[in-house]
Structures are given as C-alpha cells and as structure tokens.
Amino acid sequence: MITFNKILVPTDFSKGAEGAYAVAQKIAKKFGGKIDFIHIVPTLKYLNESIKRLGVPLDMDKDIYPRVIEEAEKKVEKAMAAYVVEENRGEKIVKIDRRPSDAIVEYAKKNDYDLILIGAKGAHETKMLRGSVTERVIRRSKIPVFSVEDRFNVDKVKNIAVTTDTSELSLASFPMAAALADSFEASITLFHVIELYGSISEEIPRSPEKGESLSIYEAIIERLNNYLSKRKIDNVHVQRTGVTFEDEIVITDGDQSRTIPLFTKIEKGVSAHYEIENYASENADLVMMATHGRSGFAHLILGSTAEKVAQYVTKPVITVRPDEKDFEEA
C-alpha cells in the first residue's frame, strides 16, 4: 500500500504557499510521516550586477547570501512551528538556485520523497489556477505532486476522481488514490471521456449487446486489476458487485479486509480536459491523474490534457508519473 513517510512542502512564504501547510499536517498525521519544508532563494544576479556598478565592496557569497539564507531559515522555522506538530516536523531546507522549480524537483528525487505538497499559487499570481513554479514542478517531477489551494479542507474529501484514457498507464495514480480514499473514508470515481474526434478507448472491442459505454467500463476494470497485479500490489483489487458502474475496492490487511466504493463514469465530449474540469467542479473533492514528460506518447490523459487540467481545474490535483518500467511495458 502507498505510504507517505516523507512529504516535501515547498514554500515562498506567500499566502498561496501557506495553503499547503495544514494539508501536509493532516496527511502526515494520518500516515505518521515527516514533513520537510524547502525554500529556494532565486539567484540574485540583478543585485550582483547592481552592486558591481555601484562599486559597493560586498561579496554575494560572503555577505549577501548568508544573510538571505539566515532570514529564510527563520521564516521556515516559524512556519513549521505554526502549522506542523513536533512529531511530524522534519528538516528545514533553504537553497539558492536560478530556477526554484528545478531545485525542488531535483531535491525531491535525490532524497526519495513520497509526495511533494505545494500551494497552487505562490507569490507571483497568474491567471491560471496554478502558478508557473507549481506548473513546472507538476510537469517535471517523478515524485507525485499534490497542488492545493488555501481553501481546501482535507477532512471533507468524499469523492476522489481518477482520470483514465483506459490505458493501464493512465491508472498509475490509482494505488495512491486508494490509499487516500481509505484514509479519508472517501469513494473513488474512475472518469473517462469518449472524445468526439477520437480517443484511445476506440481500440476497445464493442459488444453489440453491451454497447459502447458498458464495453469501455468492463475494459477499464479489467485493465485496472491487471495493472495492480503486474505491479504486485497484492493487497488491493477491484471486486465486481453485479451493479453496472458500481464496484468495490477491497483492501486486505493481514486477516482483515475493508472496502472502498468505486464508481465508473463515462462521458462523451469534444474535449477531455473540459469534461474533466466540468465533472470535478461539481462532483469531486480531489482529482488524481497520471502524467508524463514525454511529448507524443500514448494519448491525451498522459499528455496535454493532464497539463490543462492541472492548470485550470478548480479542485486540488495530484499528479503521478508512471515508472520508467511502466513505459517499457506499455
């Protein structure tokens, strides 16, 4: 089962960044994990050049950066003390880098984090629901990324939407969704869009007596169980209930087992990302989807659609990139 032993929370000390603090604490408390805060100080090239022109005898490495780092460390410590209980507090990291998003992604990868939990917007507001740094982290990170707004209440998560283009790769976020749904006592809805101009689900054979939606639904459930089996996630499987589009996720823990309601929703539309946004805004509390950094691969949910949903959907989003071995098997 998925665990959240190490959570990385990037911050620029803005109100938008603060939205992630309480959510990280809730998740850490539920899963017994540690929370590390990281702040990236952008390289102050413009300041360095200004100092040179003024002739001020200051050295960036010896005079400027130590002061900036010291101030940032105090802010990080204050934020952690205010939002994170002592048993869940981890490290306070302050680094200097030209590109904050790259530094966050690299640090998370190098130190084997289970989750990056980041505010949807930082200090530099944009018209998009997720700012440029958050968007870049989502696009490049191999670690799952949870982007959240300050209004999000983790205790009110009742339905988690998992987007799928019907491929096994698009189901890479499902194990994490199951772990969160189990913890939050929420249901999961598998959401697929049959696009007007074609989608990967066209490859699924249609049975005349079953019809299009039922054929796709059964294929999704079969591929989901195949995905879990191939990844040796033996304690999680989908059990059919006999009610179309309504099934159960069975989680086995030793001799005990428990179930999570699983629904499948199939819609028709011109644009997958539009239908996902529309469904999520009315019916979901959290959206989870697989994404990747390769262009021209597979189909929509794994590519441009994921980016558009991550940028514009009004609900919190968790993105999960499939392992490299998953790409090789696809």
C-alpha angles and dihedrals in degrees: 000000000000116000133192103213095143123036122180117205115191115204140183090181092250125136089252091055091049089063089076097053100075092041091053090051092051093051093044090051093050094046101030094240135149125247122216121191120212129191122186117207107210114234107266099220093146091054091048091053092047091052091050092052092049092048093230109162096232126132116214095214096041103033113018107033097047090055093047092048093048092051092047092049090055091051092049091049091050092050093049092048091052099047110020125064116230097252091058098042116114132167131334110223126190120177138169118230140150093230115037094194093056092047092051094048093046094048092048092050095045093050099043101240120183095212142009109213111193137169113254090234132025132191094305105068119208135185088251118086089238121049127233097263092048091046092052092048090052092049098048108030122105087192115083111265124212111195114190140175123228092251094061117118111199091197090065098057105127104149127034115195115211112194119216137177086200094259118121090238091060088059093063091108093056099089090054091045089053092051092050094044090051091051097043094040089237135144127240126227120198105213124199130173123208100210122216093231097044140288138197091264087074086081091066112098113244119223110214093218093048102041131214103296095044092048091051092045093054091047091052093052092047092049091046092056089045090053092051091047095049092050089049093239089154098166094062127062140147118249120200115230099194091248111110114246091003118094141142135249109220116207116193120205110179108298091344129082136184135187137228122201111249122195130182120212121190120187135177120225148141094247128031095207092050092052091046092051091047094049094044095049091057105029114018133072094192133019122212126186144160118247138173143193098235122101121222095019125140110314148309109303090054095048139024095354091060091051093049093047091048090052101045114020112112095219128074113278132209117194123196125189117212116241118263089249088058090058090050092052094047 
